[in-house]
Amino acid sequence: MTTAELRAVPGVADDLSVWPASTTRLAHGGLAVGGVSLAEIAERFDTPAYVLDEGEVRGRCRRYRDAFPEAHVLYAAKAFLSRAVVRWVDEEGLGLDVCSAGELELAVTAGFPPERMVLHGNAKPPHDIEAALRLGVGRIVIDSPSEIARLAAAVGPGGHQKVMVRVVPGVSAGGHEKIRTGTDDQKFGLSPVDGSAQEAIGRILGQPQLELVGLHCHIGSQIAEVEPYVAAVRRMVGLMARIRDGHRVTLRELDVGGGHGVAYRPGEAALDPTALARGLRTELVAACAAAGLPVPRLAIEPGRAIVGPAGVALYRVLAVKHTGARLFVAVDGGMSDNPRPALYGVRYAPRLIGRASAADSRTATVVGRHCEAGDVLAADVPLPADVRPGDLLAVPVAGAYQLSMASGYNLVGRPPVVSVHEGRARLLVWRETLDDLRSRDVGG
Ligand code: LLP
């Protein structure tokens, strides 16, 4: 957006619509989230830092529980997991979707009941399977034929494990090519079109210690419309009917995964859980009636939509540079704490906080401090023309797939996570220190 365009839209730079609901304006250009000033958090915990609004996370869990009272709602831990998040999700009555022994064991050691968890993975290492069985995970989602015999052997002849099969429903949806998983030109799931889903199901049914409770699909991520989910349900029920006819088995559960889109910038579309619930329920009831099947219990796995909009990233401006027509604003974080712009071209809406500026807006590019030119956090965003070193920038909708995908690039160390709630800030995860980094490096 150009400066002229920005001036033509009064208030656009001051739009808080994608911020947590608890966000309030303070004097002198400040913002508070969860009743805590962001500038104070930056002072107390230093920058870069990630802030997570506990009330927003809990509120989003409740919105899903209210919209889907009869379904299993599982939080997808890959979006972001910490022990506090485990506790909040547990207290709000959600289940948990995990995809590694790490996520599984962190959640179990934080007190989450393993029977309310589902384990995913297109390539589950033996150690992950061992942990899942030892801890008693509720369901394991089988994603490849080679997994079946291995899992059955690990369960043992006297054992018992509930499993689901991940199916590719042939529906393409998702905010970026790298996060579309509903068609069979990508690595996840088994296709009913070439028969590999049916074949896997036959083999699972031949393993007495594996109890096939239902089917799973996940069509992609950052999806803002209900229609692709409805189409996926229609196809999945069709497959359930063919399984009933072919194998005389009626499956009781249908997990349609996550992928619910959120707005990263004002004006972008988000998926409404209530509209999704209505669409899924209507299709499920109609398709099951047409196929003569009992309605299976629905499960959904939102990740981003629970934590994404609850997070805010805080950065300090370190350098400001005018090159040709461009204004580069370099901050103390970057692609090591948020690889998403580099990976998926995602656009964010950073904002100056902590001081009032009467300056006009300018189009700026917010870059990180890492050693490559692709380290861009937000290209072509409006910022006050007098932005300068020492300023604080806050980036909303930073709660999902940023820290969970953070790296050790340049040995910068990953930022801390601070929760805010009812006027109190609490450290959830400390900043990775040189000692943390050095302790792994045993020298050889
Ligand atoms: N269930 C399964 C089986 C999944 O693979 C995923 C995400 C989810 C649920 C949760 O999806 P969500 O509701 O959070 O969209 N790193 C990418 C997103 C990758 C999503 C991977 N699977 C990003 O930053 O956009």
Residues whose N, C-alpha, C, O or C-beta is under 5 A from the ligand:
A	BS01	LLP	A76 A79 H120 I179 H218 G220 S221 Q222 G257 G258 G259 H260 E301 P302 G303 R304 A305 R340 Y401
